[in-house]
Amino acid sequence: MANSSAHDSDRILAEARSSLVRQQAGGRRSIGRRSAELKRQHFGKKAARMAMSVGVLLVGAMVAGMILDGIGITGVMVLGLAIVAALWFFATFPKMKVPDLAALNTGDVRTMVGRTELWLEAQRPALPAPAVQLVDQIGVQLDGLGLQLEGIDPAEPAAVEVRKLVGEHLPGMVESYRKIPAHLRREERGGRNADQQLADGLGKISKEIDEITRQLASGDLDALAVRGRYLDYRYGEGLEAAPQLEAPKVS
């Protein structure tokens, strides 16, 4: 039984260590620095809970030892298993939640970019390969755009429109694709299927983000405001329509 307990302890501890390493590194497949930063913050809270749980168990064991004049070998084994189990539990739970779509364009710029990156990461398994590559590219671009936006008054019309592009229109395009039934995504509409339309749309947004970042770097807010109104007109259909990603009609 002792060997079995030791084996279980080693297995649980190994799983906890593996989970911690993944989270400390920012999680798997982070598309940008902001999302990795949010993951590290999540890990920091987990690490604090883990340290607190171990401290509580040790203090409890000390108190029990003073009352019972020692806890014996069995008590030490139970304490060890309890510590390992606590480390595994708090390394695994709570899992990091995917931000709600409606909450992406909220908070400061750093938070908005991080949430959008996290949300996009969660959608990748449902996207075709070309779109996944574009999402990864956009993640890098969002980091640069976020740095530029941090130096601009949030009340500027240009900043408001750019935030809508990143926090609403970009995820809205991906969400409209996900709403299309899988068996209809390969059917063509207007000469292109939904996979191609999504890749084309993400490619255009990637180019827009690059242009916006350049305009922000040059400080040309007037030109950016005009571009922002154009972007809002172009992508402002939001989550409900996104006509370039409509599913084919079934005859």
NORWOQUI-V891158 format. One record per pair of residues at least 12 apart in sequence whose C-alpha atoms are under 10 Angstrom apart, sorted by the first residue. I is the first residue (numbers start at 0). GAP is how many residues later the second one is. D is the distance in whole Angstrom. If there is no record, write none. Layout:
I;GAP;D
I;GAP;D
This chain:
1;72;10
1;75;9
4;72;8
4;73;9
4;75;10
4;76;8
5;71;9
5;74;9
5;75;8
7;73;9
7;76;9
7;77;10
8;68;10
8;71;8
8;72;6
8;73;9
8;74;9
8;75;6
8;76;8
8;79;10
9;71;10
9;74;8
10;73;9
10;77;10
11;69;9
11;72;7
11;73;7
11;74;10
11;75;8
11;76;6
11;77;9
12;68;10
12;70;9
12;71;6
12;72;8
12;73;10
12;74;7
12;75;6
12;78;10
13;70;10
13;74;9
14;72;10
14;73;7
14;76;9
14;77;9
15;68;8
15;69;9
15;70;9
15;71;6
15;72;5
15;73;8
15;74;8
15;75;6
15;76;7
16;70;9
16;71;8
16;74;8
17;70;10
17;73;9
18;24;10
18;69;8
18;72;6
18;73;7
19;23;7
19;24;10
19;26;9
19;27;8
19;67;10
19;68;9
19;70;10
19;71;6
19;72;8
20;22;10
20;70;10
21;17;10
21;18;10
21;21;9
22;13;9
22;16;7
22;17;7
22;18;9
22;19;8
22;20;6
22;21;9
22;23;10
22;68;9
22;69;10
22;73;10
23;12;9
23;13;10
23;15;8
23;16;6
23;17;9
23;18;9
23;19;6
23;20;8
23;23;10
24;12;10
24;14;9
24;15;7
24;18;9
25;12;8
25;13;5
25;14;5
25;15;9
25;16;9
25;17;8
26;12;6
26;13;8
26;16;9
27;93;9
28;92;7
28;93;10
28;95;10
28;107;9
29;87;8
29;88;8
29;90;10
29;91;7
29;92;10
29;106;8
29;109;8
29;110;10
30;83;10
30;86;7
30;87;8
30;89;8
30;90;7
30;104;8
30;105;5
30;106;8
30;107;8
30;108;5
30;109;7
30;110;10
30;111;9
30;112;9
31;81;9
31;82;8
31;85;7
31;86;9
31;89;10
31;104;8
31;105;9
31;106;9
31;107;5
31;108;5
31;109;8
31;110;7
31;111;6
31;112;10
32;80;10
32;81;8
32;84;9
32;106;8
32;107;8
32;109;9
32;110;6
32;111;10
33;76;7
33;77;8
33;78;9
33;79;7
33;80;4
33;81;8
33;82;9
33;83;7
33;84;9
33;105;9
33;106;10
33;108;9
33;109;7
33;112;9
34;75;10
34;76;9
34;77;10
34;78;8
34;79;4
34;80;7
34;81;8
34;82;6
34;83;5
34;84;9
34;85;10
34;86;9
34;104;9
34;108;9
35;78;8
35;81;9
35;82;8
36;73;10
36;74;10
36;77;8
37;58;9
37;72;10
37;73;8
37;76;7
37;77;8
37;79;10
37;80;9
38;57;8
38;75;9
38;79;9
41;52;9
41;53;9
41;54;7
41;55;10
42;47;10
42;48;8
42;52;10
42;53;9
44;45;10
44;46;10
45;41;10
45;43;10
45;44;6
45;45;6
45;46;9
45;47;8
45;48;8
45;49;10
46;40;9
46;43;8
46;44;7
47;42;9
48;37;9
48;38;9
48;41;7
48;42;9
49;33;9
49;36;7
49;37;6
49;38;9
49;39;9
49;40;6
49;41;7
50;35;10
50;36;8
50;39;10
51;34;10
52;29;10
52;30;8
52;33;7
52;34;8
52;37;9
53;25;10
53;26;10
53;28;9
53;29;6
53;30;9
53;32;7
53;33;8
54;28;9
55;27;10
56;22;7
56;23;9
56;25;8
56;26;7
56;29;9
57;21;8
57;22;10
57;24;10
57;25;9
59;19;9
60;14;8
60;15;9
60;17;10
60;18;7
95;22;10
96;21;9
96;22;9
96;25;10
97;17;8
97;18;10
97;20;7
97;21;6
97;22;9
97;23;9
97;24;7
97;25;10
98;15;10
98;16;6
98;17;8
98;18;10
98;19;7
98;20;6
98;21;10
98;23;9
99;15;9
99;16;10
99;19;8
100;14;9
100;15;8
100;18;8
100;66;9
100;67;8
100;70;8
100;71;8
100;74;9
100;138;10
101;65;9
101;66;8
101;69;10
101;70;10
102;12;8
102;13;9
102;64;8
102;65;9
103;12;6
103;13;9
103;14;10
103;15;8
103;59;10
103;60;10
103;62;9
103;63;5
103;64;7
103;67;9
104;55;10
104;58;7
104;59;7
104;60;9
104;61;8
104;62;4
104;63;7
105;57;9
105;61;8
107;38;10
107;41;10
107;42;8
107;46;9
108;36;9
108;37;6
108;38;8
108;39;10
108;40;7
108;41;6
108;42;10
108;45;9
108;50;10
108;54;8
108;58;10
109;32;10
109;33;9
109;36;6
109;37;8
109;39;9
109;40;8
110;35;9
111;34;9
111;51;8
111;54;8
111;55;7
112;26;9
112;29;6
112;30;7
112;31;10
112;32;9
112;33;6
112;34;10
112;50;9
112;53;8
112;54;8
113;25;9
113;28;9
113;29;9
113;32;9
114;52;9
115;23;9
115;26;9
115;50;7
115;51;6
115;52;9
115;54;9
115;55;7
116;18;9
116;19;9
116;21;9
116;22;6
116;23;9
116;25;8
116;26;9
116;49;10
116;50;10
116;54;10
117;21;9
118;52;8
119;12;9
119;15;7
119;16;9
119;18;10
119;19;8
119;50;9
119;51;7
119;54;8
119;55;10
120;14;8
120;15;8
120;18;9
122;12;10
122;48;9
122;51;8
122;52;9
122;55;8
123;12;9
123;50;10
125;48;10
125;51;9
125;52;7
125;56;9
126;47;8
126;50;8
126;51;8
126;68;8
126;71;9
126;72;10
127;66;10
127;67;6
127;68;9
127;70;9
127;71;8
128;66;9
128;70;9
129;65;8
129;66;9
129;68;9
129;69;6
129;70;9
129;72;10
129;73;10
130;43;9
130;64;8
130;65;9
130;66;10
130;67;7
130;68;5
130;69;9
130;70;9
130;71;7
130;72;8
131;67;9
131;70;10
132;66;9
132;69;10
133;64;10
133;65;7
133;66;10
133;67;10
133;68;7
133;69;7
133;71;10
133;72;8
134;39;10
134;64;9
134;67;8
134;68;9
134;71;9
136;65;10
136;66;10
136;69;8
137;28;10
137;32;10
137;64;8
137;65;9
137;67;8
137;68;6
137;69;9
137;71;8
137;72;9
138;67;10
140;65;8
140;66;10
140;68;7
140;69;7
140;72;8
141;24;8
141;64;9
141;67;8
141;68;9
141;71;9
143;65;9
143;66;9
143;69;7
143;70;10
144;17;9
144;21;10
144;64;7
144;65;8
144;66;10
144;67;8
144;68;5
144;69;9
144;71;8
144;72;9
145;17;9
145;20;10
145;67;9
146;66;9
146;69;10
146;70;10
147;64;9
147;65;7
147;66;9
147;67;10
147;68;6
147;69;7
147;71;10
148;13;9
148;14;9
148;64;9
148;67;8
148;68;9
150;65;9
150;66;10
151;64;9
151;67;9
151;69;9
155;65;9
155;69;8
156;64;9
156;65;9
156;67;9
156;68;6
156;69;9
156;71;8
156;72;9
157;54;10
157;58;10
157;63;7
157;64;8
157;65;9
157;66;6
157;67;4
157;68;8
157;69;8
157;70;6
157;71;8
158;57;9
158;62;9
158;65;9
158;66;8
158;69;8
159;65;9
159;68;8
159;69;10
160;63;9
160;64;8
160;65;10
160;66;9
160;67;5
160;68;7
160;69;9
160;70;8
160;71;7
160;75;10
161;46;10
161;47;9
161;50;8
161;51;10
161;62;9
161;63;9
161;65;9
161;66;6
161;67;9
161;69;8
161;70;9
162;65;10
163;64;9
163;67;9
163;68;8
163;71;9
163;72;9
163;74;10
164;40;8
164;43;9
164;44;9
164;63;8
164;66;7
164;67;7
164;69;10
164;70;8
164;71;8
164;73;10
165;39;9
165;43;8
167;67;9
167;68;9
167;70;7
167;71;8
168;36;9
168;62;9
168;63;8
168;65;9
168;66;6
168;67;7
168;68;8
168;69;6
168;70;8
168;73;9
169;31;9
169;32;8
169;35;7
169;36;10
169;65;8
169;68;9
169;69;10
170;31;10
170;67;9
170;68;8
171;63;9
171;64;9
171;65;9
171;66;6
171;67;5
171;68;8
171;69;9
171;70;8
172;24;10
172;25;7
172;28;8
172;29;8
172;32;10
172;62;8
172;64;10
172;65;8
172;66;7
172;67;10
172;68;9
172;69;6
172;70;9
172;71;9
172;72;7
173;24;7
173;25;10
173;27;9
173;28;8
173;65;9
173;68;9
173;71;9
174;63;10
174;64;7
174;65;10
174;67;9
174;70;10
175;18;10
175;22;9
175;62;9
175;63;6
175;64;8
175;65;8
175;66;6
175;67;9
175;68;9
175;69;6
175;70;8
175;71;9
176;17;7
176;18;8
176;20;9
176;21;7
176;65;9
176;67;10
176;68;6
176;69;8
176;70;8
177;16;10
177;67;10
178;66;10
178;67;9
178;68;9
179;14;8
179;65;8
179;66;7
179;67;6
179;68;9
180;66;8
180;67;10
181;12;10
181;65;10
183;63;7
183;64;7
183;65;9
183;66;9
184;12;10
184;60;9
184;61;9
184;62;7
184;63;8
185;61;10
185;62;9
186;60;8
186;61;6
186;62;9
186;63;10
187;59;9
187;60;7
187;61;10
188;55;9
188;56;9
188;57;8
188;58;8
188;59;6
188;60;9
189;54;9
189;58;9
191;52;10
191;53;10
192;52;9
192;53;10
192;54;9
192;55;8
193;50;8
193;51;6
193;52;7
193;53;7
193;54;9
194;50;9
195;49;9
196;47;7
196;48;6
196;49;9
197;46;8
197;47;7
199;44;10
200;34;10
200;43;8
200;44;9
204;26;9
204;30;9
207;19;9
207;20;10
207;23;9
210;13;9
210;16;10
211;12;7
211;15;8
211;16;9
214;12;10
